[in-house]
Amino acid sequence: MLRTHTCGELTSKHIGKEVTLAGWIQKSRDLGGMTFIDLRDRYGITQLVFNMESQSALCEQARKLGREFVIQATGKVAERSNKNPKMPTGDIEILVGKLEVLNSSATPPFTIEDNSDGGDELRMKYRYLDLRRNPLRQNLALRHRMAMETRKYLDSLNFLEIETPFLIKSTPEGARDFVVPSRMNEGQFYALPQSPQTFKQILMVAGFDRYFQIVRCFRDEDLRADRQPEFTQIDCEMSFITQEDILNTFEGLARHLFSKVKGIELDNFPRMTFDDAMKNYGSDKPDLRFGMKFVELTDIARGKGFGVFDDADLVAGISAESCAEYSRKQLDELTEFVKKPQIGAKGLVYVKYNNDGSVKSSVDKFYREEILKTWTDKFNAKPGDLILILAGEKNKTRKALNELRLEMGNRLGLRKPDVFKPLWVIDFPLLEWNEETRRYYAMHHPFTSPKPEDIVKMKTDPGAIRANAYDMVINGVEIGGGSIRIHNKELQKQMFALLGFTDEEAQNQFGFLMNAFEYGAPPHGGIALGFDRLVAMFGGSDSIRDYIAFPKNNAGRDMMIDSPSEISQEQLDELKLRITK
Amino acid sequence: MLRTHTCGELTSKHIGKEVTLAGWIQKSRDLGGMTFIDLRDRYGITQLVFNMESQSALCEQARKLGREFVIQATGKVAERSNKNPKMPTGDIEILVGKLEVLNSSATPPFTIEDNSDGGDELRMKYRYLDLRRNPLRQNLALRHRMAMETRKYLDSLNFLEIETPFLIKSTPEGARDFVVPSRMNEGQFYALPQSPQTFKQILMVAGFDRYFQIVRCFRDEDLRADRQPEFTQIDCEMSFITQEDILNTFEGLARHLFSKVKGIELDNFPRMTFDDAMKNYGSDKPDLRFGMKFVELTDIARGKGFGVFDDADLVAGISAESCAEYSRKQLDELTEFVKKPQIGAKGLVYVKYNNDGSVKSSVDKFYREEILKTWTDKFNAKPGDLILILAGEKNKTRKALNELRLEMGNRLGLRKPDVFKPLWVIDFPLLEWNEETRRYYAMHHPFTSPKPEDIVKMKTDPGAIRANAYDMVINGVEIGGGSIRIHNKELQKQMFALLGFTDEEAQNQFGFLMNAFEYGAPPHGGIALGFDRLVAMFGGSDSIRDYIAFPKNNAGRDMMIDSPSEISQEQLDELKLRITK
């Protein structure tokens, strides 16, 4: 080893010891008689001291070293006169007696500090320098720790990690595949997996009963902010289980991770049906860190002459604690907010339950104070609270009210990054109707099992069928989802028919899975958790990019290696491909 | 759970207990009054009993169940009258009181037994049935266990597992890349990584100091037997280390795996230079499970009038213990063996050191018994031993003698699958001269560091430069290899020049790595171990295919999912590609 210790481990108990450290120069201060260098490695920072009087040549040499030079320094650990209690190594310094420059460095294009002065593009291009910064280093260490703990937990429950192939087959259903031309099979292509879904089901047919994999997946989608063309998921499947077994096993995983990695002991996860989540929060991923559950006023608000409410499918609102004194300006801001095109409400009605017990509303004209009091009662509001009400078509109103609720949560500081409120959303609809194509689509995927008691509706009312499908939601973020699968080939055929697949299409795309189902498929189900998202949440961030070592930008480009790029004509010829422009 | 226990865990201590099992019907025997079913899951086999007298309806139902049906059975654990000591559950059986058929099965196309009657192609097509067989199930469980233990060991040494990207950039040097057309960047392609080599070096520049990854890699090569287009490696890199640190760390990993997974405690790994390996074994991956070290006779065998030896660059042989009584036929077989085109020797000379102390040779005409005795002395041969000698050009002769040595090892049963003899081969040449293209190629890769003391030869005698490169070899198989890297950008430039890269080519292909080296690259080095090969070796097999869940055949096809396959014209249009035939 070129070092005896790391830059993060020396303390006063090492005083007097001769040590060798190696690392990067974080900064250097020349005080005339003394030169101080902060030496950095992955583990911390240690102060090196060069004394002009006793070691003039060495000190001269040290003075010339620039930021990010790589050096090896040998010397004695000494007590600092000027201790720094903020650093683990702040009690000591190294009186350097020997110095070797292992490498020089050009001046970095941005500062290697916790808060860098580099812009996004620059930091992506020089990712190796950005990764030297503490926050990113800690993010990747967190990621490693979470992957280790995930594997330990699942291994302890007899799960086997089984690697599934990356060169698979393109299936037009769902998102767009990345394809890989095959040189040995002219004119044919592999596809990169969007998920190992069919392979994990095949593994259940093969009898592996508890499978997991922390695995890269690929989607060639137009990238929205914070989507990556390649991403990592914790992919799992179990046989001979019920939905309840899966929920318990994987909330167990989440609890294990919170406990081991963050020292947080979570309660059992509450379960909420999709219908309840939509009715009470207007979202299938409610943020339970705060209240403001929806209250519906449709029945009592209609028929009083206020046209907007009278014509509404749904009148519903939330009660914001202690906001009755919101100013005109604040209320206008909220109205502007809900009227933004992406939210789409036509307007906002408020009811102020004043501290003096009086009630004031933007619809005073139509509703007497007495009536408004019945509303505040419905909300269980207290004097000082502000009730915000939207109305219109049911689903649109719920969606808009969800956005308003989250906005109020943000304004009131109720969405604390260090508080974690998980839940399971269950009983999702099996199908979604698409008005444009006039057909049903699988809400989850075509292998999701309907609830046995709803199978009778397959002919009569497919839209009302509930699925044995579930999402794990934490703090309003969908961390993962899964379902109990169809293991009966007849039911699977009915499902494909319902989704408008011809037998031939179904056979062509999923034939190998349907063939496998001929040979004794066990009851099974599973889940996939978004690992990038989960790590980012543990790190207290909404953005996954800083939790991936080498992410791509929004155009799918790796700025550091400048990829994708052109390939040679020889490569194209070998693949029998021509580019058409 | 649809079961209370697995099919592998019930023993006499459970007798009297009511249990529920679920699994596949391995076989069923109808003895009139009783029907026995062997129920199988991942954990074992348990015998179910149906009694015609007490449960006639149930028994009738059980009789109709075919092989590989999936059932759930509830009943009491009872002591078997006819115990089977070969099975962990052989002391008990289940007196079934309740039976549910979870799924039926078509008749499998081959038997699900340890030794199946299915051919290779058939078993690949129905991989999910093949994977139900014990040997394959155990192989994948072994693979999981080895991956877990690898991670535990490296984690305990502060290595971080960091995921590197799969969509990277094509580099023409080396093997052929698989490429991935980018829809969002017209006419441009990503490439799938042949290894994360440059990324792990970038991570060292980024200060991560101890990196590993169990990672899929891709090579679009014409597949020789037992090569896969996608394969898995344990990829590692360390900073601030010497070669010795890497050897110690990773023989530590191998020892940890042997200890934890196989209960075998290995000694420290011997180190052998490339030159010694070639001289003594004719191979850079010698199998040390047995002796037969080469002995060179060039000096004492030449000049006695035997033209073959007189003209030879090298005369060398091996001594096979107790083989002096080999028959004419056996010796002819060996002669045929060495004359095969892929071995390429012109002939074989033998010297029998008979049990009576006399010496008999195929070259008696040229060498008196007295002379031949000096040969047997050189071999330290004992009466009863057989000496086999080849002669010719040095490298060719060594290569052929290596093959002969391995063949003799096989014939004498000296290559035992349960004996493990590891070593490090070190001091590889830096460069290989290619006579056809008349240029040097990097023996390892262009980032490998020459030995500091050999750098002076870069101008004068490049072929003689030794590299800080090393291979881990076990039982004659190269398990992995690595090197100390060049971290100095000037040396890296010289290296590229030596390999015939123009500055532009080097910049184009490896520019981002060379740019990174401008900003303080630490001294670093690493290794990559072939995980498929390592697992197969632990499993006692030469073939990796049975240690991969879903392998491809020799044409690179996945027989189960029938991939690669054609994609739609729409997909091609989106990618701006046309297939030329």
HADDOCK unambig.tbl for C-alpha pairs under 7 A between the chains (distance, minus, plus):
assign (segid A and resid 1 and name CA) (segid B and resid 240 and name CA) 6.02 0.50 0.50
assign (segid A and resid 1 and name CA) (segid B and resid 241 and name CA) 4.38 0.50 0.50
assign (segid A and resid 1 and name CA) (segid B and resid 242 and name CA) 5.95 0.50 0.50
assign (segid A and resid 1 and name CA) (segid B and resid 245 and name CA) 6.33 0.50 0.50
assign (segid A and resid 2 and name CA) (segid B and resid 240 and name CA) 4.98 0.50 0.50
assign (segid A and resid 2 and name CA) (segid B and resid 241 and name CA) 5.50 0.50 0.50
assign (segid A and resid 3 and name CA) (segid B and resid 240 and name CA) 6.96 0.50 0.50
assign (segid A and resid 41 and name CA) (segid B and resid 207 and name CA) 6.50 0.50 0.50
assign (segid A and resid 42 and name CA) (segid B and resid 207 and name CA) 6.02 0.50 0.50
assign (segid A and resid 42 and name CA) (segid B and resid 208 and name CA) 6.09 0.50 0.50
assign (segid A and resid 68 and name CA) (segid B and resid 519 and name CA) 6.79 0.50 0.50
assign (segid A and resid 68 and name CA) (segid B and resid 520 and name CA) 5.87 0.50 0.50
assign (segid A and resid 69 and name CA) (segid B and resid 520 and name CA) 5.36 0.50 0.50
assign (segid A and resid 70 and name CA) (segid B and resid 520 and name CA) 5.58 0.50 0.50
assign (segid A and resid 70 and name CA) (segid B and resid 522 and name CA) 6.30 0.50 0.50
assign (segid A and resid 102 and name CA) (segid B and resid 522 and name CA) 6.83 0.50 0.50
assign (segid A and resid 103 and name CA) (segid B and resid 520 and name CA) 5.48 0.50 0.50
assign (segid A and resid 103 and name CA) (segid B and resid 521 and name CA) 6.46 0.50 0.50
assign (segid A and resid 103 and name CA) (segid B and resid 522 and name CA) 6.77 0.50 0.50
assign (segid A and resid 104 and name CA) (segid B and resid 520 and name CA) 5.44 0.50 0.50
assign (segid A and resid 105 and name CA) (segid B and resid 518 and name CA) 5.64 0.50 0.50
assign (segid A and resid 105 and name CA) (segid B and resid 519 and name CA) 4.19 0.50 0.50
assign (segid A and resid 105 and name CA) (segid B and resid 520 and name CA) 4.51 0.50 0.50
assign (segid A and resid 106 and name CA) (segid B and resid 518 and name CA) 5.83 0.50 0.50
assign (segid A and resid 106 and name CA) (segid B and resid 519 and name CA) 5.33 0.50 0.50
assign (segid A and resid 108 and name CA) (segid B and resid 519 and name CA) 6.91 0.50 0.50
assign (segid A and resid 128 and name CA) (segid B and resid 202 and name CA) 6.18 0.50 0.50
assign (segid A and resid 128 and name CA) (segid B and resid 203 and name CA) 6.68 0.50 0.50
assign (segid A and resid 128 and name CA) (segid B and resid 205 and name CA) 6.28 0.50 0.50
assign (segid A and resid 128 and name CA) (segid B and resid 206 and name CA) 4.45 0.50 0.50
assign (segid A and resid 129 and name CA) (segid B and resid 206 and name CA) 5.86 0.50 0.50
assign (segid A and resid 131 and name CA) (segid B and resid 206 and name CA) 5.54 0.50 0.50
assign (segid A and resid 132 and name CA) (segid B and resid 206 and name CA) 5.16 0.50 0.50
assign (segid A and resid 132 and name CA) (segid B and resid 207 and name CA) 5.94 0.50 0.50
assign (segid A and resid 140 and name CA) (segid B and resid 162 and name CA) 7.00 0.50 0.50
assign (segid A and resid 141 and name CA) (segid B and resid 160 and name CA) 6.60 0.50 0.50
assign (segid A and resid 144 and name CA) (segid B and resid 160 and name CA) 5.90 0.50 0.50
assign (segid A and resid 144 and name CA) (segid B and resid 161 and name CA) 5.52 0.50 0.50
assign (segid A and resid 144 and name CA) (segid B and resid 162 and name CA) 6.77 0.50 0.50
assign (segid A and resid 160 and name CA) (segid B and resid 141 and name CA) 6.60 0.50 0.50
assign (segid A and resid 160 and name CA) (segid B and resid 144 and name CA) 5.90 0.50 0.50
assign (segid A and resid 161 and name CA) (segid B and resid 144 and name CA) 5.52 0.50 0.50
assign (segid A and resid 162 and name CA) (segid B and resid 140 and name CA) 6.99 0.50 0.50
assign (segid A and resid 162 and name CA) (segid B and resid 144 and name CA) 6.77 0.50 0.50
assign (segid A and resid 163 and name CA) (segid B and resid 549 and name CA) 6.78 0.50 0.50
assign (segid A and resid 164 and name CA) (segid B and resid 549 and name CA) 6.70 0.50 0.50
assign (segid A and resid 164 and name CA) (segid B and resid 550 and name CA) 6.55 0.50 0.50
assign (segid A and resid 165 and name CA) (segid B and resid 550 and name CA) 6.49 0.50 0.50
assign (segid A and resid 168 and name CA) (segid B and resid 563 and name CA) 6.19 0.50 0.50
assign (segid A and resid 168 and name CA) (segid B and resid 564 and name CA) 6.98 0.50 0.50
assign (segid A and resid 169 and name CA) (segid B and resid 563 and name CA) 5.41 0.50 0.50
assign (segid A and resid 169 and name CA) (segid B and resid 564 and name CA) 6.13 0.50 0.50
assign (segid A and resid 169 and name CA) (segid B and resid 565 and name CA) 6.79 0.50 0.50
assign (segid A and resid 178 and name CA) (segid B and resid 180 and name CA) 6.79 0.50 0.50
assign (segid A and resid 179 and name CA) (segid B and resid 180 and name CA) 6.00 0.50 0.50
assign (segid A and resid 180 and name CA) (segid B and resid 178 and name CA) 6.80 0.50 0.50
assign (segid A and resid 180 and name CA) (segid B and resid 179 and name CA) 6.00 0.50 0.50
assign (segid A and resid 180 and name CA) (segid B and resid 180 and name CA) 4.99 0.50 0.50
assign (segid A and resid 182 and name CA) (segid B and resid 564 and name CA) 6.88 0.50 0.50
assign (segid A and resid 184 and name CA) (segid B and resid 555 and name CA) 6.81 0.50 0.50
assign (segid A and resid 187 and name CA) (segid B and resid 566 and name CA) 6.63 0.50 0.50
assign (segid A and resid 187 and name CA) (segid B and resid 579 and name CA) 6.11 0.50 0.50
assign (segid A and resid 188 and name CA) (segid B and resid 564 and name CA) 5.57 0.50 0.50
assign (segid A and resid 188 and name CA) (segid B and resid 565 and name CA) 4.72 0.50 0.50
assign (segid A and resid 188 and name CA) (segid B and resid 566 and name CA) 4.62 0.50 0.50
assign (segid A and resid 189 and name CA) (segid B and resid 564 and name CA) 4.92 0.50 0.50
assign (segid A and resid 189 and name CA) (segid B and resid 565 and name CA) 5.39 0.50 0.50
assign (segid A and resid 189 and name CA) (segid B and resid 566 and name CA) 6.00 0.50 0.50
assign (segid A and resid 189 and name CA) (segid B and resid 567 and name CA) 6.71 0.50 0.50
assign (segid A and resid 190 and name CA) (segid B and resid 563 and name CA) 6.31 0.50 0.50
assign (segid A and resid 190 and name CA) (segid B and resid 564 and name CA) 4.59 0.50 0.50
assign (segid A and resid 190 and name CA) (segid B and resid 565 and name CA) 6.67 0.50 0.50
assign (segid A and resid 202 and name CA) (segid B and resid 128 and name CA) 6.17 0.50 0.50
assign (segid A and resid 203 and name CA) (segid B and resid 128 and name CA) 6.68 0.50 0.50
assign (segid A and resid 205 and name CA) (segid B and resid 128 and name CA) 6.29 0.50 0.50
assign (segid A and resid 206 and name CA) (segid B and resid 128 and name CA) 4.46 0.50 0.50
assign (segid A and resid 206 and name CA) (segid B and resid 129 and name CA) 5.88 0.50 0.50
assign (segid A and resid 206 and name CA) (segid B and resid 131 and name CA) 5.55 0.50 0.50
assign (segid A and resid 206 and name CA) (segid B and resid 132 and name CA) 5.15 0.50 0.50
assign (segid A and resid 207 and name CA) (segid B and resid 41 and name CA) 6.51 0.50 0.50
assign (segid A and resid 207 and name CA) (segid B and resid 42 and name CA) 6.00 0.50 0.50
assign (segid A and resid 207 and name CA) (segid B and resid 132 and name CA) 5.95 0.50 0.50
assign (segid A and resid 208 and name CA) (segid B and resid 42 and name CA) 6.11 0.50 0.50
assign (segid A and resid 240 and name CA) (segid B and resid 1 and name CA) 6.03 0.50 0.50
assign (segid A and resid 240 and name CA) (segid B and resid 2 and name CA) 5.00 0.50 0.50
assign (segid A and resid 240 and name CA) (segid B and resid 3 and name CA) 6.98 0.50 0.50
assign (segid A and resid 241 and name CA) (segid B and resid 1 and name CA) 4.39 0.50 0.50
assign (segid A and resid 241 and name CA) (segid B and resid 2 and name CA) 5.52 0.50 0.50
assign (segid A and resid 242 and name CA) (segid B and resid 1 and name CA) 5.96 0.50 0.50
assign (segid A and resid 245 and name CA) (segid B and resid 1 and name CA) 6.34 0.50 0.50
assign (segid A and resid 512 and name CA) (segid B and resid 560 and name CA) 6.57 0.50 0.50
assign (segid A and resid 512 and name CA) (segid B and resid 561 and name CA) 5.65 0.50 0.50
assign (segid A and resid 518 and name CA) (segid B and resid 105 and name CA) 5.64 0.50 0.50
assign (segid A and resid 518 and name CA) (segid B and resid 106 and name CA) 5.84 0.50 0.50
assign (segid A and resid 519 and name CA) (segid B and resid 68 and name CA) 6.80 0.50 0.50
assign (segid A and resid 519 and name CA) (segid B and resid 105 and name CA) 4.19 0.50 0.50
assign (segid A and resid 519 and name CA) (segid B and resid 106 and name CA) 5.35 0.50 0.50
assign (segid A and resid 519 and name CA) (segid B and resid 108 and name CA) 6.92 0.50 0.50
assign (segid A and resid 520 and name CA) (segid B and resid 68 and name CA) 5.87 0.50 0.50
assign (segid A and resid 520 and name CA) (segid B and resid 69 and name CA) 5.36 0.50 0.50
assign (segid A and resid 520 and name CA) (segid B and resid 70 and name CA) 5.58 0.50 0.50
assign (segid A and resid 520 and name CA) (segid B and resid 103 and name CA) 5.48 0.50 0.50
assign (segid A and resid 520 and name CA) (segid B and resid 104 and name CA) 5.43 0.50 0.50
assign (segid A and resid 520 and name CA) (segid B and resid 105 and name CA) 4.52 0.50 0.50
assign (segid A and resid 521 and name CA) (segid B and resid 103 and name CA) 6.45 0.50 0.50
assign (segid A and resid 522 and name CA) (segid B and resid 70 and name CA) 6.34 0.50 0.50
assign (segid A and resid 522 and name CA) (segid B and resid 102 and name CA) 6.85 0.50 0.50
assign (segid A and resid 522 and name CA) (segid B and resid 103 and name CA) 6.78 0.50 0.50
assign (segid A and resid 549 and name CA) (segid B and resid 163 and name CA) 6.78 0.50 0.50
assign (segid A and resid 549 and name CA) (segid B and resid 164 and name CA) 6.69 0.50 0.50
assign (segid A and resid 550 and name CA) (segid B and resid 164 and name CA) 6.54 0.50 0.50
assign (segid A and resid 550 and name CA) (segid B and resid 165 and name CA) 6.47 0.50 0.50
assign (segid A and resid 555 and name CA) (segid B and resid 184 and name CA) 6.79 0.50 0.50
assign (segid A and resid 560 and name CA) (segid B and resid 512 and name CA) 6.58 0.50 0.50
assign (segid A and resid 561 and name CA) (segid B and resid 512 and name CA) 5.64 0.50 0.50
assign (segid A and resid 563 and name CA) (segid B and resid 168 and name CA) 6.19 0.50 0.50
assign (segid A and resid 563 and name CA) (segid B and resid 169 and name CA) 5.41 0.50 0.50
assign (segid A and resid 563 and name CA) (segid B and resid 190 and name CA) 6.31 0.50 0.50
assign (segid A and resid 564 and name CA) (segid B and resid 168 and name CA) 6.97 0.50 0.50
assign (segid A and resid 564 and name CA) (segid B and resid 169 and name CA) 6.12 0.50 0.50
assign (segid A and resid 564 and name CA) (segid B and resid 182 and name CA) 6.88 0.50 0.50
assign (segid A and resid 564 and name CA) (segid B and resid 188 and name CA) 5.57 0.50 0.50
assign (segid A and resid 564 and name CA) (segid B and resid 189 and name CA) 4.91 0.50 0.50
assign (segid A and resid 564 and name CA) (segid B and resid 190 and name CA) 4.58 0.50 0.50
assign (segid A and resid 565 and name CA) (segid B and resid 169 and name CA) 6.78 0.50 0.50
assign (segid A and resid 565 and name CA) (segid B and resid 188 and name CA) 4.72 0.50 0.50
assign (segid A and resid 565 and name CA) (segid B and resid 189 and name CA) 5.39 0.50 0.50
assign (segid A and resid 565 and name CA) (segid B and resid 190 and name CA) 6.67 0.50 0.50
assign (segid A and resid 566 and name CA) (segid B and resid 187 and name CA) 6.62 0.50 0.50
assign (segid A and resid 566 and name CA) (segid B and resid 188 and name CA) 4.61 0.50 0.50
assign (segid A and resid 566 and name CA) (segid B and resid 189 and name CA) 6.01 0.50 0.50
assign (segid A and resid 567 and name CA) (segid B and resid 189 and name CA) 6.71 0.50 0.50
assign (segid A and resid 576 and name CA) (segid B and resid 579 and name CA) 5.78 0.50 0.50
assign (segid A and resid 576 and name CA) (segid B and resid 580 and name CA) 5.05 0.50 0.50
assign (segid A and resid 576 and name CA) (segid B and resid 581 and name CA) 6.31 0.50 0.50
assign (segid A and resid 577 and name CA) (segid B and resid 577 and name CA) 6.53 0.50 0.50
assign (segid A and resid 577 and name CA) (segid B and resid 578 and name CA) 5.69 0.50 0.50
assign (segid A and resid 577 and name CA) (segid B and resid 579 and name CA) 4.74 0.50 0.50
assign (segid A and resid 577 and name CA) (segid B and resid 580 and name CA) 5.60 0.50 0.50
assign (segid A and resid 578 and name CA) (segid B and resid 577 and name CA) 5.70 0.50 0.50
assign (segid A and resid 578 and name CA) (segid B and resid 578 and name CA) 5.09 0.50 0.50
assign (segid A and resid 578 and name CA) (segid B and resid 579 and name CA) 6.28 0.50 0.50
assign (segid A and resid 578 and name CA) (segid B and resid 580 and name CA) 6.61 0.50 0.50
assign (segid A and resid 579 and name CA) (segid B and resid 187 and name CA) 6.11 0.50 0.50
assign (segid A and resid 579 and name CA) (segid B and resid 576 and name CA) 5.77 0.50 0.50
assign (segid A and resid 579 and name CA) (segid B and resid 577 and name CA) 4.75 0.50 0.50
assign (segid A and resid 579 and name CA) (segid B and resid 578 and name CA) 6.28 0.50 0.50
assign (segid A and resid 580 and name CA) (segid B and resid 576 and name CA) 5.05 0.50 0.50
assign (segid A and resid 580 and name CA) (segid B and resid 577 and name CA) 5.63 0.50 0.50
assign (segid A and resid 580 and name CA) (segid B and resid 578 and name CA) 6.63 0.50 0.50
assign (segid A and resid 581 and name CA) (segid B and resid 576 and name CA) 6.28 0.50 0.50
